[in-house]
Amino acid sequence: MTNIGPKTNIAVYTGPGAELAEDVVIVLQNSIPFRLINADDVRNGILKKFKLLIMPGGITVNYIPYLKQKGCEAIKKFLNDQGGKYLGICAGAYIANSAELQICKSRMNRKSGIFNCEIQVTNLAHPIFKGLNNSIITVYYQNGPHIQPYKDEKSLALYRDGSSSVLETSSALIFSWHPEKLPHTIPILFKSIYYLAQL
């Protein structure tokens, strides 16, 4: 486990599944203090030290097998019993509705492709979008889920097909695209961290 910066309440997961974690780390370093954690750390109870768990993009099918049941239970306890928050990006979004984690009930529909695309923000007053002048923004998409929201799970932004691209639940923000990839969307990542970690 690597310590980045001073004492922090933010954990960035870097185990199998989060193969694109370095992209998040590069953006956050020297800006927001955080610690890197892996699957062993999660299974051994490290999440009790944090307020926010960031699960970056990568390879979805690698996440759950390496976390194992004990790691998934630790994440559920962190969110449900300890008041922790979750920020899932792409692969971290897909696993949010897995049977093992049950962070959300919204349906994740897999769509292939790597490209920039436009989304429409549905609430410019939301803290993570505060300061945007236009509800249409260009984002970096890499095989992320097109989300069908479940009941009171809120869609904060839409793709052109009407599916959600950013979802909010009582304990999580879930991005189907990569806010860390483009200079003009990096502030959305920062604001999401501030919002969830109460910085």
C-alpha positions in Angstrom: 0.0 0.0 0.0 1.3 3.4 -1.0 0.7 6.6 1.0 0.1 9.7 -1.2 0.1 13.0 0.7 -0.8 13.6 4.4 -3.5 11.8 6.4 -6.6 11.5 4.2 -10.1 10.1 4.1 -10.0 9.2 0.4 -9.0 5.7 -0.8 -8.2 4.9 -4.5 -8.5 1.2 -5.3 -5.6 -0.1 -7.5 -6.2 -3.8 -7.5 -7.2 -6.0 -10.4 -10.2 -4.5 -12.2 -8.8 -1.0 -11.8 -6.3 -1.2 -14.5 -6.9 2.5 -15.4 -6.4 3.7 -11.8 -3.1 5.5 -12.8 -5.2 8.0 -14.9 -7.1 9.0 -11.7 -3.9 9.0 -9.6 -2.1 11.4 -12.1 -5.0 13.8 -12.0 -5.4 13.8 -8.2 -1.7 13.8 -7.1 -0.6 17.2 -5.8 -4.2 18.3 -5.7 -6.2 16.0 -3.3 -4.6 13.8 -0.6 -5.5 10.1 -1.0 -4.1 6.6 -0.4 -3.8 3.8 -2.8 -5.3 0.5 -1.6 -5.5 -3.0 -3.0 -7.8 -6.0 -2.6 -5.9 -7.4 0.4 -6.2 -4.0 2.1 -10.0 -4.1 1.6 -10.4 -7.6 2.9 -8.3 -6.7 5.9 -10.6 -3.9 6.9 -8.8 -0.8 5.8 -11.9 1.0 4.7 -12.9 1.9 8.2 -10.2 4.6 7.9 -11.8 6.4 5.0 -15.0 8.3 4.0 -14.7 7.7 0.2 -13.7 4.8 -1.9 -12.9 5.5 -5.6 -13.2 2.5 -7.9 -11.6 3.5 -11.2 -12.1 2.1 -14.7 -10.4 -1.0 -16.1 -11.5 -4.5 -16.7 -14.9 -5.2 -15.1 -14.6 -9.0 -14.9 -11.4 -8.7 -12.8 -12.9 -6.7 -10.0 -15.2 -9.2 -8.1 -13.0 -12.3 -8.3 -10.0 -10.5 -6.8 -12.0 -8.7 -4.1 -13.6 -12.1 -3.2 -16.6 -12.4 -1.0 -14.7 -11.0 2.0 -13.7 -7.8 0.1 -17.2 -7.3 -1.3 -18.7 -7.7 2.2 -16.2 -5.2 3.5 -17.3 -2.6 0.9 -21.0 -3.2 1.7 -20.2 -2.7 5.4 -18.3 0.4 4.6 -21.3 1.9 2.7 -24.2 0.5 4.8 -22.9 0.5 8.3 -20.0 3.1 8.4 -21.6 5.8 6.3 -18.9 5.6 3.6 -19.3 6.8 0.0 -18.5 5.2 -3.4 -17.3 6.8 -6.6 -17.4 4.3 -9.5 -15.9 5.0 -12.9 -16.7 2.8 -15.9 -15.7 -0.7 -14.6 -16.3 0.7 -11.2 -19.8 1.6 -12.4 -20.5 -1.8 -13.8 -19.8 -3.6 -10.6 -22.0 -1.2 -8.6 -25.1 -3.3 -9.4 -23.4 -6.6 -9.1 -25.1 -9.2 -6.8 -21.9 -9.2 -4.7 -21.9 -5.4 -4.0 -25.5 -4.2 -4.5 -24.6 -0.5 -4.4 -27.3 0.3 -6.9 -30.3 -1.4 -8.5 -30.1 0.5 -11.8 -29.4 -1.6 -14.9 -26.0 -1.4 -16.6 -26.3 -1.9 -20.3 -22.9 -2.6 -21.9 -22.1 -0.5 -25.0 -18.9 -0.9 -26.9 -16.7 1.9 -28.3 -13.9 4.3 -27.4 -14.6 7.9 -28.4 -15.6 11.4 -27.2 -19.3 12.0 -27.1 -21.8 14.6 -25.9 -24.0 14.2 -22.8 -26.7 16.4 -21.4 -26.5 17.5 -17.8 -30.0 17.4 -16.3 -29.3 19.6 -13.3 -26.7 22.3 -13.6 -27.3 23.3 -10.0 -26.1 20.0 -8.7 -22.8 20.5 -6.8 -20.7 18.3 -9.1 -21.8 20.4 -12.1 -21.7 23.8 -10.5 -20.0 26.4 -12.6 -20.9 24.8 -16.0 -22.3 27.3 -18.4 -23.7 24.8 -20.8 -25.8 21.6 -20.1 -24.2 19.9 -23.1 -20.6 18.7 -22.5 -18.2 16.4 -24.3 -16.9 13.4 -22.4 -14.4 10.6 -22.9 -16.3 7.2 -23.3 -14.6 3.8 -23.1 -17.0 0.9 -23.2 -19.0 2.2 -20.2 -22.5 1.3 -19.3 -25.6 3.1 -20.5 -27.6 3.1 -17.3 -31.3 2.6 -16.9 -32.1 4.2 -13.5 -34.1 2.3 -10.8 -36.8 4.2 -9.0 -35.3 6.8 -6.7 -31.7 6.4 -8.1 -31.2 9.8 -9.8 -29.9 10.3 -13.3 -27.7 13.4 -13.4 -26.8 13.4 -17.1 -28.0 11.7 -20.2 -26.7 10.2 -23.4 -28.4 11.0 -26.7 -30.4 7.7 -26.4 -31.9 8.8 -23.2 -30.0 6.5 -20.9 -28.1 7.8 -17.9 -24.4 8.6 -18.0 -24.1 9.7 -14.4 -26.1 8.2 -11.5 -26.5 9.2 -7.9 -27.7 6.9 -5.1 -27.8 7.5 -1.4 -24.2 6.3 -1.0 -22.6 6.7 -4.5 -21.9 8.6 -7.6 -21.5 6.4 -10.7 -19.9 7.6 -13.9 -20.2 5.5 -17.1 -17.6 7.7 -18.7 -14.1 8.9 -17.6 -14.1 12.3 -15.9 -10.4 12.1 -15.4 -9.6 11.9 -19.1 -10.4 15.4 -20.5 -9.2 18.7 -19.1 -12.6 20.3 -19.0 -14.2 17.3 -17.2 -11.5 16.9 -14.5 -13.2 19.6 -12.4 -16.3 17.4 -12.3 -14.2 14.6 -10.8 -12.8 17.0 -8.2 -16.2 18.3 -7.3 -17.6 14.8 -7.1 -14.8 13.9 -4.6 -15.5 17.1 -2.6 -19.2 16.3 -2.6 -18.9 12.7 -1.5 -16.0 13.1 1.0 -17.5 16.3 2.4 -14.3 18.2 1.9 
